[in-house]
Amino acid sequence: MNWMVALSLGLTLSACYVVLCRVEKMVRGVTKPIIFYQHSALALGFFVSFVLGFTQWADLAEAASAAGVLVFFGLSANRWRVRAPEDTSSKPGELDGLTSSS
């Protein structure tokens, strides 16, 4: 396995881990189902990319990742069409410990 393949597989596994951590923090009944579907499509694209890296179709691994990202954005297009969705906006929080009192 050359270093480019190893790097590609490492980055793909890292992306899968990040998406799965994000999904773990979602709450059933609070998070909208479309958000679960978006992240599922993204994780599936990354997982398929990882699996394809070990097959004769390894050249398609990047396309699988790109397809997952495309579906993720496609599913979110209606929510973001006019403005940021209500469930994503929040007021800025306090910056504790970042200001020095001289």
C-alpha positions in Angstrom: 0.0 0.0 0.0 1.5 3.3 -1.0 1.5 6.4 1.2 -1.3 8.1 -0.8 -3.7 5.2 -0.3 -2.8 5.1 3.4 -3.4 8.8 3.7 -6.7 8.6 1.9 -7.9 5.8 4.1 -6.7 7.5 7.3 -8.6 10.7 6.3 -11.7 8.8 5.4 -11.7 6.9 8.8 -11.2 10.2 10.6 -14.1 11.8 8.7 -16.3 8.7 9.6 -15.3 9.1 13.3 -16.2 12.8 13.3 -19.6 12.2 11.7 -20.4 9.4 14.1 -19.5 11.5 17.1 -21.8 14.2 15.8 -24.7 11.7 15.3 -24.1 10.4 18.9 -24.8 13.9 20.3 -28.2 14.1 18.5 -31.3 13.5 20.5 -34.2 11.5 19.2 -37.4 13.5 19.2 -35.4 16.8 19.4 -33.2 16.7 16.4 -35.2 16.7 13.1 -35.1 13.4 11.2 -33.7 15.2 8.1 -30.6 15.9 10.1 -30.2 12.2 10.9 -30.6 11.4 7.2 -28.0 14.0 6.2 -25.4 12.7 8.5 -26.3 9.1 7.6 -25.7 9.9 3.9 -22.4 11.5 4.7 -21.2 8.6 6.9 -22.4 6.1 4.2 -20.4 8.0 1.5 -17.3 7.9 3.7 -17.7 4.3 4.7 -18.2 3.2 1.0 -15.1 5.3 0.2 -13.2 3.4 2.8 -14.3 0.0 1.6 -13.7 0.8 -2.1 -10.1 1.7 -1.1 -9.4 -2.0 -0.7 -11.1 -3.2 -3.9 -10.4 -3.1 -7.6 -12.5 0.1 -7.8 -10.2 2.1 -5.5 -10.2 4.9 -8.1 -13.9 5.5 -7.2 -13.2 6.0 -3.4 -13.0 9.8 -3.7 -16.2 9.9 -5.8 -18.1 8.0 -3.0 -16.9 10.6 -0.5 -18.0 13.4 -2.9 -21.4 11.8 -3.4 -21.9 11.6 0.4 -21.1 15.3 0.7 -23.3 16.2 -2.3 -26.3 14.3 -0.8 -25.6 16.0 2.6 -25.8 19.4 1.1 -28.7 18.5 -1.2 -30.8 17.4 1.8 -30.0 20.6 3.7 -30.8 22.9 0.7 -34.4 23.5 1.7 -33.6 24.3 5.3 -31.0 26.9 4.3 -32.6 28.4 1.2 -33.8 31.7 2.8 -31.8 32.0 6.1 -30.3 30.0 8.8 -32.8 27.6 10.3 -34.2 28.6 13.7 -32.7 25.5 15.4 -29.2 26.5 14.4 -29.1 30.2 15.5 -28.1 31.1 19.0 -26.9 34.2 20.8 -23.1 34.5 21.4 -22.0 33.0 24.7 -19.8 34.4 27.3 -16.1 34.2 26.8 -15.0 33.1 30.2 -11.3 33.2 30.9 -10.4 34.9 27.6 -10.4 38.4 28.9 -7.7 39.6 31.2 -8.6 42.0 34.0 -5.7 44.4 34.4 
